[in-house]
């Protein structure tokens, strides 16, 4: 049969505050595939001080759409697209040759196939049974038990038919506020009803893309770009726009992969060449630099190894007095207290770094440092119990993260008070933290605490829109004070005054990242009872829905709403 023409294929890429990574996506796309710039539309959301202009000049034939209203913009782009649509996200890097034309042709010729994935292949194991007679294509039934292969609707790099995409998008009843909402409209509960085709396909031999997860996406689980945690959007913007750094996609491609989501070891930068150097001199300099780098990194690696061993053997357990999750819950039941919680996001801010939803603010950082040692009657401070104690019941994702917290442990030992008794930060995200726990009993007790109160909730706009099960429905009454979803501390005075207009008899539940810590303290001083609820409402919804807790799902859980 005739091949699929290029003008029948469209690529829709989502980007928010990541010009450095988006450069790598586009560069690798055009290097490894048959895509042209005119096939690509980028829907980008640009925070103040994040600059896309340089990237736009580098790829002038790409269609750039600055987000105004995500849902309206998305529907218009889909409407204008060709018959086949491949979605993309700015943390994807392509690593092997692939053909969009081949993928579109396979979809055209095989009506039972819903999507053609560029990230899957026999290097991602375990591999389901191959249903394809084509020697170069892997086809399988997506309603299977194989991790990665049972996720038919995703936005990283899978091609779908426009007719399917348009139908699902237009029939979605809930608001589609950003890519996370868009991907989450197809769930394990509804996908059999909403996806009409039973199979998926990919290149057989190997996937052609990886997802490099270096950006910090929330305040309690960092990624491993470096120990100083300079993975915030502002630091990476400076790397690209001010220091002329780009990701070295050829070197990244040469590493190889057996998983989809990879970490800092794939975040390989290339310095911009300055002047001409003979090839032999380049090689010598490179070898000297690599050897010097190994010498420099060796002591750090040795330290990390022994620090991790110390943690695993429980040698930090007596450094600070931290209640475990169970004892923390008992305190909430027995005492009328206010509480606030620290995670690695607050530590990053106190060290002078920004995080994705809160730019560094010296006033906020100073207050956070002071609060770590603040001992006020009725106000309790939380830090994660598992940061200092090796807890066996953690899920694999959290346990792996816990072993890599040398910087955070050192910071807490230095800046916390040894005379204070701290609560456990993880009281508000038990389902995402533990593999084994008496979840039923825990949620029954937490819901009873909420059910007895009239509650004021302070939260970012839209953070609860995707929840199917709202934990606050048990409250006697609920009022909302809406805050910005990013850099909320910039409007701190307004938020404080808004809450002060409510009754002191109401429990104030705050879902506002680092800003919540300061707000809890100031409200407590004014006679309010305030709780820093963190991820509790999302965690409760995930538990009731029995959402899986794979590494991918937990990372997705912590992405900003």
C-alpha positions in Angstrom: 0.0 0.0 0.0 1.0 3.6 -0.4 3.1 5.2 2.4 1.7 7.8 4.7 2.6 11.4 3.7 4.4 13.7 6.1 1.6 16.2 6.1 -0.6 13.5 7.6 1.6 13.3 10.7 1.6 16.0 13.5 3.8 16.1 16.6 2.3 18.0 19.6 4.8 18.8 22.3 4.1 20.0 25.8 6.6 22.2 27.6 6.6 24.2 30.8 9.7 26.1 32.0 12.2 23.7 30.4 14.0 25.4 27.4 17.1 23.4 28.0 15.4 20.0 27.9 13.1 21.0 25.1 16.1 21.8 23.0 17.3 18.3 23.5 13.9 16.9 22.6 13.8 18.8 19.3 17.4 18.2 18.4 17.2 14.5 19.1 13.9 14.2 17.3 15.2 15.7 14.1 18.5 13.7 14.4 17.0 10.3 14.9 13.7 10.4 13.0 12.1 11.5 9.7 10.3 14.4 11.3 10.6 17.9 10.0 10.2 21.1 11.9 7.0 22.0 10.2 5.4 18.9 11.6 5.9 20.1 15.2 3.7 22.3 17.4 4.9 23.2 20.8 2.4 24.3 23.4 4.5 26.0 26.0 3.8 27.6 29.4 6.4 30.1 30.3 6.9 31.3 33.9 8.4 34.7 34.6 12.3 34.7 34.1 12.2 31.5 32.1 13.2 32.2 28.5 12.1 30.4 25.3 13.1 33.1 22.8 16.6 31.6 22.1 15.0 28.2 21.5 12.4 29.6 19.2 15.1 31.2 17.1 17.0 27.9 16.9 13.9 26.1 15.6 12.1 28.7 13.5 9.9 26.4 11.5 8.4 24.8 14.6 5.0 26.3 15.4 5.1 27.9 18.8 1.9 28.4 20.8 2.2 30.2 24.1 -0.4 28.8 26.5 -3.4 31.0 27.1 -6.1 28.5 28.0 -4.6 25.0 28.0 -7.8 23.1 27.1 -8.9 25.6 24.3 -5.3 25.7 22.9 -5.0 21.9 22.9 -8.3 21.4 21.2 -7.5 23.9 18.5 -4.1 22.3 17.9 -5.6 18.8 17.7 -8.3 20.1 15.3 -5.6 21.5 13.0 -3.4 18.3 13.2 -2.9 15.6 10.6 -4.5 12.2 10.6 -1.8 10.8 13.0 -0.6 12.6 16.2 2.5 11.8 18.2 2.5 13.6 21.6 5.7 14.6 23.2 7.0 16.1 26.5 10.1 18.2 27.1 11.9 15.7 29.4 12.1 13.1 26.5 15.3 12.5 24.6 15.3 10.2 21.5 18.2 7.8 21.4 17.8 5.5 18.3 16.6 5.8 14.8 12.9 5.5 14.2 10.4 6.3 11.5 7.2 8.2 12.1 6.0 7.2 8.6 6.4 3.5 9.6 4.5 4.0 12.8 1.6 5.8 11.0 1.5 3.2 8.3 1.3 0.4 10.9 -1.6 2.2 12.6 -3.3 2.7 9.2 -3.0 -1.0 8.3 -3.9 -2.5 11.8 -7.2 -1.1 13.1 -6.9 -3.1 16.3 -3.8 -1.1 17.4 -4.6 2.0 19.5 -1.1 3.6 19.7 2.5 3.1 18.5 5.0 3.7 21.2 8.5 5.1 20.6 9.7 4.4 24.1 8.9 0.6 24.3 10.7 -2.4 22.8 12.4 -5.6 23.9 15.0 -3.7 25.9 12.2 -2.8 28.4 11.5 -6.0 30.3 9.5 -8.1 31.0 8.1 -8.2 27.4 4.5 -9.4 26.7 3.7 -11.9 24.0 4.2 -10.5 20.5 1.0 -10.6 18.4 2.6 -9.1 15.2 3.6 -11.0 12.1 5.9 -8.1 11.2 9.5 -8.9 12.1 10.3 -5.3 13.1 7.2 -4.6 15.2 6.2 -5.6 18.7 2.4 -5.8 19.2 0.6 -6.7 22.4 -2.7 -6.5 24.3 -2.4 -3.5 26.6 -4.8 -5.0 29.1 -1.9 -7.0 30.6 0.1 -7.3 33.8 3.4 -6.2 32.3 4.7 -2.9 33.8 5.1 -0.1 31.2 3.1 -2.1 28.6 -0.2 -1.7 30.3 -0.3 2.1 30.1 -1.9 2.8 26.7 -2.5 6.5 27.0 0.6 8.6 27.6 2.1 11.8 26.4 5.8 11.1 26.2 6.2 9.8 22.7 3.3 7.6 21.4 1.5 8.1 18.1 -2.3 7.8 17.9 -4.9 8.3 15.3 -6.4 11.8 15.3 -9.9 10.4 15.3 -9.3 8.6 18.6 -7.6 11.5 20.2 -10.3 13.9 19.1 -13.1 11.7 20.4 -11.6 11.1 23.8 -10.6 14.8 24.2 -14.0 16.1 23.3 -16.0 13.6 25.4 -13.9 14.5 28.5 -16.3 16.0 31.1 -13.7 17.4 33.5 -11.6 20.5 32.8 -8.2 19.7 31.1 -6.0 22.3 32.8 -2.6 21.0 31.9 -0.8 17.9 30.5 -1.1 16.0 33.8 -4.9 16.4 33.7 -4.9 15.4 30.1 -3.0 12.2 30.7 -5.0 11.4 33.8 -8.4 11.6 32.0 -7.8 7.9 31.0 -7.5 5.9 34.2 -7.3 2.2 35.1 -11.0 2.4 36.0 -12.3 3.9 32.7 -9.8 2.9 30.0 -11.7 -0.2 28.9 -14.7 1.9 28.2 -12.9 4.8 26.5 -10.3 3.0 24.4 -11.9 1.1 21.6 -8.8 -0.7 20.3 -7.3 -3.6 22.3 -3.6 -3.5 21.2 -0.5 -1.3 21.3 2.6 -1.5 19.1 6.3 -0.4 19.1 9.5 -1.1 17.4 10.5 -4.6 18.2 14.2 -4.5 19.0 14.4 -1.6 21.3 12.6 1.6 22.4 13.9 4.8 20.8 13.5 7.3 23.7 14.1 7.8 27.4 12.6 10.2 29.9 15.3 12.0 31.9 13.8 12.9 35.3 16.2 15.4 36.8 13.8 18.3 37.6 12.4 18.4 41.1 8.7 18.1 40.8 7.5 18.5 44.4 8.8 19.2 47.9 9.5 15.8 49.2 11.1 13.8 46.5 14.1 15.3 44.7 15.9 13.8 41.7 19.6 13.1 41.6 21.0 15.7 39.3 23.5 16.8 41.9 23.9 17.0 45.7 23.3 20.7 45.8 19.8 20.1 44.3 20.3 22.7 41.5 17.6 21.1 39.3 15.1 23.9 39.7 13.8 25.6 36.5 15.8 28.8 37.1 19.1 27.1 37.4 18.6 25.0 34.3 17.4 28.1 32.4 20.7 29.8 33.3 22.6 26.7 32.0 20.9 27.1 28.7 20.4 30.8 28.1 23.4 32.3 29.9 26.0 29.6 29.8 25.2 28.2 26.4 25.0 24.6 27.6 22.9 22.0 25.8 22.4 18.3 26.5 24.9 16.1 24.6 22.3 13.9 22.8 24.9 11.8 21.0 26.6 10.9 24.3 23.2 10.2 25.9 22.3 7.9 23.1 25.5 6.0 23.5 24.8 5.1 27.1 22.0 2.7 26.3 19.0 1.9 28.5 16.9 -0.9 29.9 14.3 1.3 31.6 12.2 4.2 30.4 12.7 6.7 33.1 16.4 7.5 33.8 18.1 9.9 36.2 21.1 12.1 36.5 23.6 9.8 34.9 21.9 10.6 31.6 21.9 14.4 32.1 25.1 14.9 30.1 25.9 18.5 29.2 28.1 19.7 26.3 30.0 22.9 26.6 30.0 25.3 23.7 33.3 25.0 21.7 35.5 28.0 21.9 37.8 28.3 18.9 39.4 25.6 16.9 41.4 22.8 18.4 43.1 20.0 16.5 41.4 16.6 17.1 44.4 15.2 18.8 44.5 18.0 21.3 40.8 17.6 21.9 41.3 13.9 22.7 44.2 14.7 25.1 42.2 17.4 26.9 39.2 15.1 27.1 41.2 12.3 28.7 42.9 14.6 31.2 39.5 16.2 32.1 37.9 12.7 32.5 40.7 11.5 34.7 40.6 14.7 36.8 36.9 14.4 37.1 37.2 10.8 38.4 39.8 12.0 41.0 37.4 14.8 42.1 34.4 12.5 42.3 36.1 9.6 44.0 36.1 11.1 47.6 32.4 12.1 47.1 31.5 8.6 46.0 33.4 7.1 49.0 31.5 9.4 51.3 28.2 8.6 49.8 28.8 4.9 50.1 29.8 5.0 53.8 27.0 7.6 54.6 24.4 5.3 53.0 25.8 2.3 55.0 25.6 4.4 58.2 22.0 5.2 57.5 21.1 1.6 56.7 22.7 0.5 60.0 20.6 3.0 62.0 23.4 5.2 63.1 21.4 8.4 62.6 18.4 7.2 64.6 19.5 8.9 67.8 20.7 12.2 66.3 17.2 13.8 66.4 14.1 12.9 68.3 11.4 12.2 65.7 8.1 10.5 66.3 7.2 7.8 63.9 4.0 7.9 61.8 1.8 6.0 64.3 2.9 8.1 67.3 2.4 11.3 65.2 -1.2 10.3 64.5 -1.7 9.6 68.2 -0.6 13.1 69.0 -3.1 14.6 66.5 -5.8 12.6 68.2 -4.9 13.4 71.8 -3.8 17.0 71.6 -5.2 20.2 70.1 -2.1 21.3 68.2 -1.1 23.0 65.0 1.6 21.4 62.9 3.8 22.1 59.9 6.1 19.8 57.9 9.5 20.0 56.3 10.7 18.0 53.3 13.7 18.3 50.9 12.0 21.2 49.1 12.2 23.4 52.2 15.8 22.3 52.7 16.6 23.3 49.1 15.1 26.8 49.7 17.0 27.2 53.0 20.2 26.4 51.1 19.5 29.2 48.6 17.9 27.2 45.7 14.6 27.5 44.0 12.1 24.6 43.4 9.7 24.4 40.5 6.7 26.0 42.2 8.5 28.4 44.6 11.4 30.6 43.5 14.0 31.2 46.2 13.0 34.0 48.5 15.5 35.1 51.2 12.7 36.1 53.6 11.0 32.8 53.2 14.3 30.9 53.6 15.1 32.8 56.8 11.7 32.1 58.3 12.0 28.4 57.4 15.4 28.1 59.1 14.1 29.8 62.3 11.0 27.6 62.4 13.0 24.4 62.5 14.0 25.3 66.0 10.9 27.2 67.1 9.4 25.7 70.3 6.0 27.3 70.8 3.4 25.7 73.0 0.8 23.9 70.9 2.9 24.1 67.6 4.6 21.0 66.4 7.2 20.7 63.7 7.5 17.7 61.3 10.5 16.3 59.6 10.5 12.9 57.8 11.0 10.0 60.2 12.6 7.8 57.5 15.2 10.4 56.7 17.0 9.3 59.9 15.5 5.9 60.5 15.8 3.0 58.1 12.2 1.9 57.9 11.6 -1.6 56.4 8.0 -1.0 55.3 8.8 1.7 52.8 7.9 1.2 49.2 10.8 0.7 46.8 10.6 4.2 45.4 10.8 5.9 48.8 13.4 3.4 50.1 15.7 4.1 47.2 15.2 7.9 47.7 15.9 7.5 51.5 19.3 6.0 50.9 20.4 9.0 48.8 19.7 11.7 51.4 23.2 12.5 52.7 22.8 16.3 52.1 19.4 16.4 53.8 20.5 14.4 56.8 23.6 16.5 57.3 21.5 19.7 57.1 18.9 18.5 59.6 21.5 17.3 62.1 23.1 20.8 61.9 20.0 22.9 61.9 17.4 21.1 64.0 17.2 21.2 67.8 18.3 18.1 69.7 16.0 19.2 72.6 12.8 19.2 70.5 10.5 16.3 69.7 9.6 16.4 66.0 6.6 14.9 64.4 6.7 12.8 61.2 6.2 14.7 57.9 4.9 11.6 56.2 1.7 11.6 58.3 0.0 13.3 55.3 1.3 10.9 52.5 1.2 7.4 54.0 -0.1 5.6 50.9 2.8 7.0 48.8 5.4 6.3 51.5 4.8 2.8 52.7 4.5 -0.6 51.0 2.9 -2.2 54.0 0.8 -0.4 56.5 -2.6 -0.6 58.1 -4.0 1.9 55.6 -7.6 1.2 56.5 -7.1 2.0 60.1 -5.0 5.0 59.4 -7.5 6.7 57.0 -10.4 5.9 59.3 -8.6 7.8 62.1 -7.6 10.7 59.9 -11.1 11.1 58.5 -12.5 11.1 61.9 -10.3 14.0 62.8 -11.6 15.9 59.8 -15.2 14.8 60.2 -15.5 16.5 63.6 -14.6 20.0 62.3 -15.7 23.0 60.4 -12.7 23.5 58.0 -11.1 26.3 56.0 -8.8 25.0 53.2 -6.0 27.2 51.8 -4.8 25.8 48.5 -3.5 26.5 45.0 -6.1 27.0 42.3 -7.3 23.8 40.8 -5.3 21.4 43.0 -8.4 19.3 43.9 -10.1 19.2 40.4 -8.9 15.7 39.5 -9.8 14.1 42.8 -12.6 11.5 42.5 -12.8 11.0 46.3 -12.6 14.2 48.4 -11.5 13.6 51.9 -12.9 16.9 53.1 -16.4 15.8 52.2 -16.7 14.4 55.8 -16.2 17.8 57.3 -19.1 19.6 58.9 -18.5 22.5 56.5 -15.7 23.6 54.2 -14.6 27.1 53.1 -11.8 27.7 50.5 -9.1 30.4 50.3 -7.5 30.2 46.9 -3.8 30.9 46.4 -1.4 30.9 43.4 -0.3 27.5 42.3 3.3 28.8 42.0 5.3 31.3 44.1 2.5 31.6 46.6 4.8 33.4 49.1 4.6 36.5 46.9 1.0 36.9 48.0 1.6 35.8 51.6 0.1 39.0 53.2 -3.1 38.7 51.2 -3.5 35.0 52.1 -2.9 35.6 55.8 -5.4 38.4 55.9 -8.0 36.3 54.1 -7.7 33.5 56.6 -7.8 36.0 59.5 -11.3 37.0 58.4 -12.6 33.5 59.1 -13.6 32.2 62.5 -11.0 31.0 65.0 -13.2 28.0 65.7 -12.5 26.6 62.2 -9.6 24.2 61.6 -7.4 25.7 58.9 -5.9 23.0 56.5 -3.2 24.3 54.2 -2.0 22.7 51.0 0.6 25.3 49.8 4.1 23.8 49.8 6.8 25.9 51.6 4.5 28.8 52.2 2.2 26.6 54.3 4.9 26.3 57.0 5.0 30.1 57.7 1.3 30.4 57.4 0.7 27.7 60.0 3.0 29.4 62.5 1.5 32.9 62.0 -2.1 31.6 62.3 -1.2 29.6 65.4 0.1 32.8 67.0 -3.2 34.4 66.2 -5.2 31.8 68.0 -6.1 29.5 65.1 -5.5 25.7 64.9 -3.7 25.1 61.5 -2.5 21.9 59.9 0.0 21.7 57.0 -1.8 19.0 55.0 0.7 18.5 52.2 -0.4 15.7 49.9 -3.1 14.2 52.2 -6.1 14.9 50.0 -4.4 13.4 46.9 -3.0 10.5 48.9 -6.5 9.7 50.3 -7.9 9.7 46.7 -5.1 7.5 45.5 -5.8 5.0 48.3 -9.5 4.8 47.8 -9.0 4.3 44.1 -6.3 1.6 44.9 -3.9 3.3 42.4 -0.7 1.3 41.8 2.4 2.5 43.5 5.0 1.8 40.9 8.0 4.2 40.6 6.3 5.8 37.6 3.0 6.2 39.3 4.5 7.7 42.5 6.6 10.1 40.4 3.5 11.1 38.5 1.6 11.5 41.8 4.1 14.2 43.0 4.1 16.2 39.9 2.5 19.7 40.4 -1.2 20.0 39.6 
